[in-house]
Amino acid sequence: MSRPQNLFQQALLEAVDNGLLTLGESGRKAVYFHLQNIYSLKKEDIADKPEVFAEGLRKIFGVGAAVIEKATVKSLYEKLGIKYEEKKNHDFMTYIRDAQQILDE
């Protein structure tokens, strides 16, 4: 695994943690618990499977997942030194792919 990939994955894990804090500490723990039990997605595997994380959030929170996704993306961009700009028709995975692409340049 290359250094930028390690950096990106670590930043994404921290950003997910920060994004889930919008629910409070107990809410964050509950989401991790559900993701692991329902989707077999461990916290440390989220960076490898962000699409499963996003799907899990949408199943748990419905349209409310967008608030957590946005907080996560903002945190990720800040950690990577990328300027966050809200874009129409951009979903969570598009922002994640964009950040990965910028980091790879």
TAWO-V340680 format. One record per pair of residues at least 6 apart in sequence whose ideal C-beta (glycine too) atoms are under 7 Angstrom apart, sorted by sequence separation. I is the first residue (numbers start at 1). J is the second residue. D is the distance in Angstrom with one decimal. If there is no record, write none. Layout:
i->(I & I)
j->(J & J)
d->(D & D)
//
This chain:
i->(35 & 36 & 21 & 46 & 58 & 61 & 77 & 20 & 23 & 41 & 57 & 74 & 20 & 32 & 41 & 57 & 73 & 41 & 57 & 39 & 41 & 54 & 39 & 82 & 35 & 38 & 73 & 80 & 82 & 35 & 73 & 77 & 69 & 76 & 80 & 34 & 31 & 16 & 13 & 13 & 12 & 16 & 9 & 12 & 54 & 54 & 51 & 50 & 22 & 22 & 50 & 20 & 19 & 22 & 19 & 18 & 19 & 16 & 19 & 15 & 18 & 15 & 15 & 12 & 15 & 11 & 14 & 11 & 11 & 8 & 8 & 4 & 4)
j->(41 & 42 & 28 & 53 & 65 & 68 & 84 & 28 & 31 & 49 & 65 & 84 & 31 & 43 & 52 & 68 & 84 & 53 & 69 & 52 & 56 & 69 & 56 & 99 & 53 & 56 & 92 & 99 & 102 & 56 & 95 & 99 & 92 & 99 & 103 & 60 & 60 & 46 & 46 & 47 & 47 & 53 & 47 & 50 & 92 & 93 & 93 & 93 & 67 & 68 & 96 & 68 & 68 & 71 & 71 & 71 & 72 & 72 & 75 & 72 & 75 & 75 & 76 & 76 & 79 & 76 & 79 & 79 & 80 & 100 & 103 & 103 & 104)
d->(4.5 & 5.6 & 5.7 & 4.7 & 4.6 & 6.9 & 4.1 & 4.0 & 6.7 & 6.1 & 3.9 & 5.2 & 5.5 & 5.2 & 5.1 & 5.8 & 6.8 & 6.4 & 6.6 & 5.6 & 6.4 & 6.5 & 4.9 & 5.9 & 6.8 & 6.9 & 6.6 & 5.9 & 5.7 & 4.8 & 4.4 & 6.3 & 4.1 & 5.9 & 6.1 & 6.0 & 6.7 & 5.4 & 6.2 & 5.2 & 4.5 & 6.7 & 3.8 & 6.7 & 4.6 & 6.1 & 5.7 & 6.6 & 6.5 & 5.9 & 5.2 & 6.3 & 5.1 & 5.1 & 4.1 & 6.8 & 3.0 & 5.5 & 5.9 & 5.0 & 4.1 & 3.9 & 3.7 & 5.8 & 6.0 & 5.8 & 6.2 & 4.2 & 5.4 & 5.8 & 5.3 & 5.1 & 6.1)
//
